[in-house]
Amino acid sequence: MSSVFKNAALAAMSVSALATPTFAERGTQGDLKLFYWQAPTLLNPYLASGPKDSEPASLVLEPLARHDETGQMVPWLAEAIPTMDNGGMAADMRSITWRLKQGIKWSDGSNFTANDVVFTANYCLSADSGCQVSAKFTDVDKIEALDTHTVKISFSKPKPYPYAPFVGLEVPVLQAAQFADCMGANALNCSAQNLSPIGTGPYQITEFKPGDVVTYDINPFYRDAAKPGFANVTIKGGGDASGAARAVLETGEFDYAWNLQLDPQVLAGMKAAGRGTVVTDFGTAVERLQVNLTDPSADLNDIRSTHGGGAHPFLADPRVTKALSLAVDRDTLVAIAYGDTGRATCDVLAAPAIYASGANDDCLTQNLDRARALLDEAGWTDSDGDGIRDKDGVSLSLLFQTSVNPVRQTTQDLLKAWWAEIGVETELRAIAPSVFFGGDQSSPDTYQKFYADLEMFTNFFPGNDPEPYLNNWTCAAIPTPENGWAGMNVPRHCNPDYDALVAQLGNTVDLGERIEISKQLNNMLMQAGALIPLVHRGEVSAHAASLQGVRMNVWDSELWNIADWTRAK
Amino acid sequence: MLTYCLRRLAFSVPVLVLISFAIFLLMDLAPNDPTSNLPMSIPADTRAQLREALGIGDPLLTRYLLWCKQFFIHEPLNWLTNVTGLALGDPDRLRVLSWSARVPVVDLIAERLPQTLWVVGMSYLLGIAIALPIGIYSAYRQHGWFDHLGSFISMIGYSVPSFFLGVVMIIVFAVKLNWLPSVYDTTLRVTDWGSLMEQFRQMVMPVAILALYNAAQISRYMRASMLDNLHHDYVRTARAKGASERRVMLRHVARNSMLPVVTVIALGIPQVLAGAVITEQIFKINGIGELLISAIQSGDLPVVQTLTFLFAVLVVLFNLFADIAYGLLDPRISYD
C-alpha cells in the first residue's frame, strides 16, 4: 500500500472516529424496537383513526413541512416554507406556492414530483373516499403543479394561515402511481395499498400485521446517505400502557414506549429501575369541564339541552361556574391524578406559550371562601338546612358525566368532594368511551347531546394555529337535533361579539394581532363560564437510556426525527 | 352413523343462519360508532361522511344480506381461487372488510390464528395431560394427601384470576429475574434450535397460566366422575375376578368416567380457538381474543360479526364431535 493511500485511509478513519458520537453511518445502529400499545391498524393516515396509526406511518410517509419540537414549522419535502417575504404566498392571501426539494425518490426508486402532491389532494377530496382529514383542505379551491417541483394551492377566500394542507403528520404525500386506482369509494377497499404505502421517508414497510406489529427496513433511496442509523425498526402493539412502560423501563425489551398516561406513582416506581428515561412535553391538550349553558331537564323532551329549552337554571350564571372553578384545588388534582404529565391551568387555550392568556390565573389557587361568597351573592343559600344550596325551590345539584377512565373517575371523586364543601351536590356518571365519544344518534349518552349539567373530556388542536379550535365556540357550532348533534360547541355558548371576533381572526395575518385576538377569545369563553379548564395535559413517552437523539415532539409525530436516532455504545 | 351426522349437520344450517342474524341484530341495537375513536379535532361532517363510506346508513337487512353474500359466497370462492390457482368468478369481488384495518377479516383471523393455537392450544393440551392423572389418582386416594393437594391447586387455578397471576409472573420472571420475555413476539419464525428455544421461552408464562386454569377445571370433573364410578358393581366384579388395581382403574373405571369429561373437553375446544382474552392482553400475544376485544372497542362490526359467527360454528361442530365420541367410548350408545 502506498503511503499516500495509507495516510488518506487513516485520515478518513480519524474523521469517522471523531464524528461517531453525533454522526453515524446508515444502518450501523442495529435494531430499534418501539412499543405502541394502542396497536396501529392502518398505515394510511388519510383513512387512519389517530396518532396510533399516523405516527407509525410517519416513518414512511412525509409531508411538505413538519413541526419541530418547539412547534415551529420546518420544511421537509419542500425547499422552504412559503411566506409573504419569500414570495411563496400571494399578496391577496389566496394562494401559496410550495417548491419541492430536488432529487427526492420514493422507496421504489421513482421520482417524487409535484404530481404526487396534486394527486394526494384529489385523493382526499374525491367524494366517498372516507378521507378523515378533509378539514385540512377547507377552502382549498385548486391544487396544481406549475412544473415538476412546484405546487400552487389556491384558496376560495383569503387565508392568513394557509399551512393546513401537507403540513404535519396527518397530511403526508402519497405516491400517485401506487394509489391511482384508489380514488373515491375505492379508497376503502385498497387493502394492499393502505397496508403498505410507498413513501419517501427513512424507512419502508417490510411486514404489517394490523393490530399487532409493523416491521421496517431502510428505504434504499432515502435522500440522506448517512441516515437512518437503525437498520431495522419494529413497532409492536397490544396490551396496555403499564405493560408498555414496563417493557422499556423495567425489562428493557423495548427501546421506546408511546403514550404512557399512567398513575404517577406507578410510573415513578418503574423509572426507579434506572433502565430508561421518561420524556414529557406539553401540547395543546386541556382537560376541561364543559358547562351546559342550556337546560338539560328530561321533561323538556325534544328541546332538552338546546337553546329552545331555555337557559340552564343556575349554570348560565357565570358566578356559579366561577365558584365551581374556585373550589377546585388544581395542584392537588394534578399531584394525585396526573403527576408530571399535567399542569394546572385556567385557560382553555393554554398553549403554545405565546397564546397563553394568563388573565384567568386567579383560579389556580383554591379559594373556598370566595367560592361560597360568590354563591351567596348569586342568591344561592341553604334555606332548608340540608347542606345543599338552593334558590326558589331549585337546589344546586349537578349531574356530572365523563368517559370511563381511571384518571377521570379520580378527578370526578375529588371535584365532588370539593363542591360538597361549598354546598353543591354532585351526581357522578361514567359512560363507556365508545358510547360517550360515539356519534350514535339513538344514544342519549353522547358528549354532544350533553344530557347533563357538566361533562369532562380533553380536547386539543393539531399544529400550532388555534383558529379552527377557537371556531368551536361560535353559535353555528352548537350541536342541535337539527344538525344531527354535530358541532363542537358543547357548552352551547352563543355570543355575537365572540363570533365577530372569530371572524376578525380569520382575516388577520399579523402574528402579534392573531395572538392578541386569540387571547381575548379565550378570556371571553372563561368569563362566560362556558368551560372550566382543569389540567393542561402533556404527552408522556419513555425511552431506553441507551437511545440517543429522541426529541419529544407533541406538535407532530413523536418519531419525526427517527432518522437521527442512534444507540449509545 | 353417517346418516346421523348428516342429519345433525343439516339441522345446524338453519340454526347457524338464525344465530348469524341474531348476532347482527344485537350488534345493531347496541350503541356503537366506529368513528368514536377518532381524535376530537375531526369535524362531525367528516365523521358522517366516514360512516356513510362504511355503509352504516344502509338499512339493516341490506347490510345483513351483504355480509351473507360476502361471507358465504365471496370468501369461499376466494379461498378456492387461492387453493386451486384457478380464476373463479370476478376477481374484484368484495370480501368482508374490517372497518378499522380495511383488510379482509378472514386474513386478519388467519394472521392471528397461529399464536392463539400455539399458546392457547398448547395450554389446553397441557392442561388435559395434567388434569387426567390428577383427577384419577385423587379419586382413587380420596381424602389422601394427594387429593388434598390436588384440590388446593385446582382451587388456586380456579380462583386466582389470570390478570393477577400473569402480572405477578411477569414481575418475578421478566422484571426481577430477567429470564423470560414479557412481550410475545409474533414475528418470530422457528427455523432452528435457537429460535425454537426463543419460542419456548415466550410461551412459558402464558401457557403455564392457562394450563393451570384448564387443569383445575378438568381435574375436578375427572375426579367427580371417577368417584361416581368407583362405587359401581362392575368395579367390585372386576376386582373379584382378580384383575390388577391398575387394570381396574385404567381399563374400567377411567374409561367409563371419561364420558362426561370428553364432553367438557370437546365443548372447551371452541373456547381455545376463541383465544384467551385476558392472557393475550397481558402478554401482548395479539391472538384471536385480542382481535375480538379490540374490534368491540373500536366498533368494528364486520370483525365482531364474523368472529362471533365462527365461534358459533365451532360450538355447533364440537357438540357434534362430542356426541360422536360418546359412541366410540361407550358401545352401548348407538345413533343408528
Boltz contact constraints between the chains, C-beta under 6 A:
constraints:
  - contact:
      token1: [A, 41]
      token2: [B, 100]
      max_distance: 6.0
  - contact:
      token1: [A, 41]
      token2: [B, 101]
      max_distance: 6.0
  - contact:
      token1: [A, 42]
      token2: [B, 101]
      max_distance: 6.0
  - contact:
      token1: [A, 42]
      token2: [B, 102]
      max_distance: 6.0
  - contact:
      token1: [A, 49]
      token2: [B, 37]
      max_distance: 6.0
  - contact:
      token1: [A, 49]
      token2: [B, 38]
      max_distance: 6.0
  - contact:
      token1: [A, 50]
      token2: [B, 39]
      max_distance: 6.0
  - contact:
      token1: [A, 128]
      token2: [B, 53]
      max_distance: 6.0
  - contact:
      token1: [A, 130]
      token2: [B, 50]
      max_distance: 6.0
  - contact:
      token1: [A, 130]
      token2: [B, 53]
      max_distance: 6.0
  - contact:
      token1: [A, 132]
      token2: [B, 42]
      max_distance: 6.0
  - contact:
      token1: [A, 132]
      token2: [B, 46]
      max_distance: 6.0
  - contact:
      token1: [A, 132]
      token2: [B, 50]
      max_distance: 6.0
  - contact:
      token1: [A, 134]
      token2: [B, 46]
      max_distance: 6.0
  - contact:
      token1: [A, 135]
      token2: [B, 43]
      max_distance: 6.0
  - contact:
      token1: [A, 135]
      token2: [B, 46]
      max_distance: 6.0
  - contact:
      token1: [A, 188]
      token2: [B, 53]
      max_distance: 6.0
  - contact:
      token1: [A, 188]
      token2: [B, 102]
      max_distance: 6.0
  - contact:
      token1: [A, 191]
      token2: [B, 102]
      max_distance: 6.0
  - contact:
      token1: [A, 191]
      token2: [B, 103]
      max_distance: 6.0
  - contact:
      token1: [A, 194]
      token2: [B, 102]
      max_distance: 6.0
  - contact:
      token1: [A, 209]
      token2: [B, 111]
      max_distance: 6.0
  - contact:
      token1: [A, 210]
      token2: [B, 101]
      max_distance: 6.0
  - contact:
      token1: [A, 210]
      token2: [B, 103]
      max_distance: 6.0
  - contact:
      token1: [A, 211]
      token2: [B, 294]
      max_distance: 6.0
  - contact:
      token1: [A, 212]
      token2: [B, 186]
      max_distance: 6.0
  - contact:
      token1: [A, 212]
      token2: [B, 286]
      max_distance: 6.0
  - contact:
      token1: [A, 213]
      token2: [B, 186]
      max_distance: 6.0
  - contact:
      token1: [A, 213]
      token2: [B, 187]
      max_distance: 6.0
  - contact:
      token1: [A, 238]
      token2: [B, 284]
      max_distance: 6.0
  - contact:
      token1: [A, 238]
      token2: [B, 286]
      max_distance: 6.0
  - contact:
      token1: [A, 239]
      token2: [B, 281]
      max_distance: 6.0
  - contact:
      token1: [A, 239]
      token2: [B, 284]
      max_distance: 6.0
  - contact:
      token1: [A, 247]
      token2: [B, 182]
      max_distance: 6.0
  - contact:
      token1: [A, 247]
      token2: [B, 183]
      max_distance: 6.0
  - contact:
      token1: [A, 250]
      token2: [B, 175]
      max_distance: 6.0
  - contact:
      token1: [A, 251]
      token2: [B, 174]
      max_distance: 6.0
  - contact:
      token1: [A, 251]
      token2: [B, 175]
      max_distance: 6.0
  - contact:
      token1: [A, 251]
      token2: [B, 182]
      max_distance: 6.0
  - contact:
      token1: [A, 253]
      token2: [B, 181]
      max_distance: 6.0
  - contact:
      token1: [A, 253]
      token2: [B, 183]
      max_distance: 6.0
  - contact:
      token1: [A, 434]
      token2: [B, 36]
      max_distance: 6.0
  - contact:
      token1: [A, 434]
      token2: [B, 299]
      max_distance: 6.0
  - contact:
      token1: [A, 435]
      token2: [B, 31]
      max_distance: 6.0
  - contact:
      token1: [A, 437]
      token2: [B, 36]
      max_distance: 6.0
  - contact:
      token1: [A, 438]
      token2: [B, 33]
      max_distance: 6.0
  - contact:
      token1: [A, 438]
      token2: [B, 36]
      max_distance: 6.0
  - contact:
      token1: [A, 439]
      token2: [B, 33]
      max_distance: 6.0
  - contact:
      token1: [A, 439]
      token2: [B, 47]
      max_distance: 6.0
  - contact:
      token1: [A, 440]
      token2: [B, 31]
      max_distance: 6.0
  - contact:
      token1: [A, 440]
      token2: [B, 33]
      max_distance: 6.0
  - contact:
      token1: [A, 443]
      token2: [B, 31]
      max_distance: 6.0
  - contact:
      token1: [A, 459]
      token2: [B, 40]
      max_distance: 6.0
  - contact:
      token1: [A, 461]
      token2: [B, 41]
      max_distance: 6.0
  - contact:
      token1: [A, 462]
      token2: [B, 41]
      max_distance: 6.0
  - contact:
      token1: [A, 486]
      token2: [B, 44]
      max_distance: 6.0
